[in-house]
Amino acid sequence: RNEVALRGLVNLLWSPIHFKVKTDGGRILHGDGVFTLGAGRLFHDTAQGIAFDGGVVVELYLARWLSLRADFRDVMLVQEVFATTRFTNNLSVLFGLGVWLL
């Protein structure tokens, strides 16, 4: 049986790292390193209480209007599966392209 679990999280982002990368063609690309920390809820029958998450985001600006993003997070929560309550770590990886209009 396929079930959908939705999650709603609120995160704080801290971006203490700005870096530059020189390509083989001599071009310099800028990027940001971001730390995330948040809490929220997983909407599923097995989830109990509040979920917490933390992670790292790396964003590389390929042009003034285009960025590449890699997001690595761990969502931690208490779940009850088969009458057993346990603390779970749910790792997620997200890659994305951003188009900047302004």
N, C-alpha and C positions, 0 to 999 in steps of 0.2 A: 504494500500500500504506500503510495506516495503522499507525503504530507509537506505542506509549506510552513516554514517557520519564518516569521518576520522579526526584525530587530530594529529597535529605535534607540539610538545612542546619541549622547551629547559629549563632545570632545573639546579639550583645550589643546591648542597647537602652539608649540614653541619652536621657533626657527633660529637657533644660534649659529648656524653654519651657512656661510655663502662661499661657494668655491668656483674656480675657473678651470676649464679643461681645454688643452690645446690639441686640435685634431691634426691628422697627418697632412692636411692641406694648409696648415698654418692658421686656421680660423680658431678663435677663442670662444668657447661656449660657457655660459654662466649657469649655475645651479644652486639649489638650496637643499639643506638637510634639515628635516623637521622631526621633532618628537611629539607623539600624541599620547594623551591620557584621558580616559572618559568613563562614563557609566550610563546605564540605561536598562532596557528590558528586552528580553527575548520572548516573543509572543508565541508560545507553544505549550501544550499540555504537560510536557516533561520538565519545563524550566521552573525553577523555584527562586523567587526573590530577584535581586538586582544583578545584572551582568556588569562586569568591569572589562575595559580593554586598554591596551597599550601597544604602541608600535613605533615604527620608523617610516618616514616618507622621504623619497629622493625625487626631486623635480629638476629636470634638465631643460633649459630654454634653448630650443633649436633655432628659433628666429624670434623677432620682436612679437610675432603673432602666434607662435606655435611652441608648445611645451610637451615633454614626455614625462610621465609620472609613474613611479613604482611605489606601491603602498603595502607594507608588511605589518599585519596586526595579529594580536592574540586576544580573543574574546573569552573571558573566564567567567564561569557561572556554575551554580549547583543544579544538577539535573537528577531526576528520578527515572531510571530505566529498568524495567523488569524487576520492580520492587526493591531496587538497590539505589540508594542516594549516593551520589559521588560528585566531586569537584572536577569539572572538565575544562580543558584548554582547546579552543577551536581556532586553529591557525588559518588566516586568510591572506591571499596575495592578490593584489589588484594592479593591473597595468592600464594606463589611459593616456589619451592624447587630449591636450587642451588647446582650444582656439581662442585667442584673446582678441576681442573686438575693439577695445579702446587702447 
